[in-house]
Amino acid sequence: MADLRDLYQEVILEHSKAPRNYRELKPADHKAEGYNPLCGDRFTVYLQMEGDKIRDIGFQGSGCAISKASASMMTQSLKGKTKAEADKLFERFHQVVTGQESNGNQTELGKLAVFSGVSEFPTRVKCATLAWHTLEAALEGKQEASTETE
């Protein structure tokens, strides 16, 4: 189990240091800014839609290793997905990081399963979900998202 934890830490640190899709999309069809008042993390998520499908996605901002890695891996996971698929993936991701499904089948999460350990640290859940809440706001046409209500 310690080896698995080390691997998870490695993946999170690697994505934090070299985040994927860390860029502003121009033009963006949808855009929202997210804020975690607990720790000060801030991200903007940019979307280019093709009908109901996420054609391209990017993000910019600042945050801790967990929030930046989560945003990076989220963008990789959602390219080419529909809004419904993105909603479903966020629901599964949220269940895992909040401990609602600790040892269940996480294969549909793919590499996002590395965040399962976050459930052991409740104050870090908001870090892991900030980009996801911001994505949801962007998809709904809202300009802002916050983790305050989580």
C-alpha positions as CSV (number, residue, x, y, z in Angstrom):
1,M,0.0,0.0,0.0
2,A,2.9,2.4,0.7
3,D,4.2,1.8,-2.8
4,L,0.8,2.8,-4.2
5,R,0.7,5.9,-2.1
6,D,4.2,6.9,-3.3
7,L,3.1,6.4,-6.9
8,Y,0.0,8.5,-6.3
9,Q,2.1,11.3,-4.7
10,E,4.5,11.1,-7.7
11,V,1.7,11.5,-10.2
12,I,0.2,14.5,-8.3
13,L,3.5,16.2,-7.9
14,E,4.4,15.7,-11.6
15,H,1.1,17.2,-12.7
16,S,1.5,20.1,-10.3
17,K,5.0,20.9,-11.5
18,A,4.1,20.5,-15.2
19,P,0.3,20.9,-15.6
20,R,-1.3,19.9,-18.8
21,N,-3.5,22.3,-20.7
22,Y,-2.3,25.2,-18.6
23,R,-3.3,27.9,-21.0
24,E,-6.0,30.4,-21.8
25,L,-8.1,29.3,-24.7
26,K,-8.9,32.0,-27.2
27,P,-11.7,32.2,-28.1
28,A,-13.4,30.4,-25.3
29,D,-17.1,29.6,-25.6
30,H,-17.4,29.3,-21.8
31,K,-15.3,30.5,-19.0
32,A,-15.6,30.6,-15.2
33,E,-13.4,31.6,-12.3
34,G,-13.2,29.4,-9.2
35,Y,-12.1,30.3,-5.7
36,N,-11.4,28.3,-2.6
37,P,-11.6,30.8,0.3
38,L,-10.2,28.2,2.7
39,C,-6.7,28.3,1.2
40,G,-6.8,31.0,-1.5
41,D,-6.6,28.7,-4.6
42,R,-7.9,30.4,-7.7
43,F,-8.4,29.0,-11.2
44,T,-10.1,30.0,-14.4
45,V,-11.4,27.2,-16.6
46,Y,-11.8,27.8,-20.4
47,L,-13.9,25.7,-22.7
48,Q,-14.4,25.4,-26.4
49,M,-17.5,23.5,-27.1
50,E,-18.6,21.7,-30.3
51,G,-22.4,21.3,-29.7
52,D,-22.6,19.3,-26.4
53,K,-19.0,18.1,-26.6
54,I,-15.9,19.6,-25.0
55,R,-13.7,20.2,-28.0
56,D,-10.9,21.8,-25.9
57,I,-10.3,22.8,-22.3
58,G,-7.7,24.8,-20.5
59,F,-7.1,26.4,-17.2
60,Q,-4.9,29.1,-15.5
61,G,-4.4,30.2,-12.0
62,S,-2.6,29.3,-8.8
63,G,-3.1,26.8,-6.1
64,C,-1.6,24.0,-4.1
65,A,-0.2,20.8,-5.6
66,I,-3.5,18.9,-5.2
67,S,-5.7,21.6,-6.8
68,K,-3.3,22.2,-9.7
69,A,-2.8,18.5,-10.4
70,S,-6.6,17.9,-10.2
71,A,-7.2,20.7,-12.7
72,S,-4.5,19.3,-15.0
73,M,-5.8,15.7,-14.9
74,M,-9.4,16.9,-15.3
75,T,-8.6,18.7,-18.5
76,Q,-6.9,15.6,-19.9
77,S,-9.8,13.4,-18.9
78,L,-12.6,15.6,-20.4
79,K,-11.4,16.5,-23.9
80,G,-13.9,15.0,-26.3
81,K,-16.4,14.2,-23.6
82,T,-20.0,15.4,-23.6
83,K,-21.4,17.6,-20.9
84,A,-23.3,14.6,-19.5
85,E,-20.1,12.5,-19.5
86,A,-18.3,15.3,-17.7
87,D,-21.1,15.6,-15.1
88,K,-21.0,11.8,-14.5
89,L,-17.2,11.8,-14.1
90,F,-17.3,14.7,-11.7
91,E,-20.0,12.9,-9.6
92,R,-17.8,9.7,-9.5
93,F,-14.6,11.8,-8.7
94,H,-16.5,13.6,-5.9
95,Q,-17.7,10.4,-4.4
96,V,-14.1,9.0,-4.3
97,V,-12.5,12.2,-2.9
98,T,-15.1,12.6,-0.2
99,G,-14.8,8.9,0.9
100,Q,-18.4,8.0,-0.2
101,E,-16.8,5.2,-2.2
102,S,-13.5,4.3,-0.7
103,N,-12.8,0.8,-2.0
104,G,-15.3,0.6,-4.8
105,N,-14.7,0.2,-8.5
106,Q,-12.6,3.2,-9.5
107,T,-11.6,1.9,-12.9
108,E,-13.9,4.4,-14.7
109,L,-11.9,7.2,-13.1
110,G,-8.7,6.1,-14.7
111,K,-5.7,8.1,-13.6
112,L,-8.0,10.4,-11.5
113,A,-8.1,7.5,-9.0
114,V,-4.8,8.9,-7.6
115,F,-7.0,11.4,-5.7
116,S,-8.7,8.7,-3.6
117,G,-6.3,9.4,-0.7
118,V,-7.7,12.9,-0.4
119,S,-10.6,11.5,1.4
120,E,-8.3,10.9,4.4
121,F,-7.8,14.7,4.6
122,P,-11.2,16.4,4.6
123,T,-9.7,19.9,4.3
124,R,-8.0,18.9,1.0
125,V,-11.3,17.8,-0.6
126,K,-12.0,21.4,-1.6
127,C,-8.6,21.7,-3.2
128,A,-9.2,18.6,-5.3
129,T,-12.7,19.7,-6.4
130,L,-12.1,23.4,-7.1
131,A,-11.4,23.0,-10.8
132,W,-14.3,20.6,-11.2
133,H,-16.8,23.1,-9.5
134,T,-15.4,25.7,-11.8
135,L,-15.9,23.5,-14.8
136,E,-19.5,22.9,-13.8
137,A,-20.0,26.7,-13.5
138,A,-18.6,27.2,-17.0
139,L,-20.8,24.5,-18.5
140,E,-23.8,26.1,-16.9
141,G,-22.9,29.5,-18.2
142,K,-22.0,30.9,-14.8
143,Q,-19.0,33.2,-14.4
144,E,-17.9,32.1,-10.9
145,A,-17.6,29.1,-8.7
146,S,-16.7,28.7,-5.0
147,T,-16.0,25.7,-2.8
148,E,-17.6,27.5,0.1
149,T,-20.9,25.5,-0.1
150,E,-19.2,22.1,-0.4
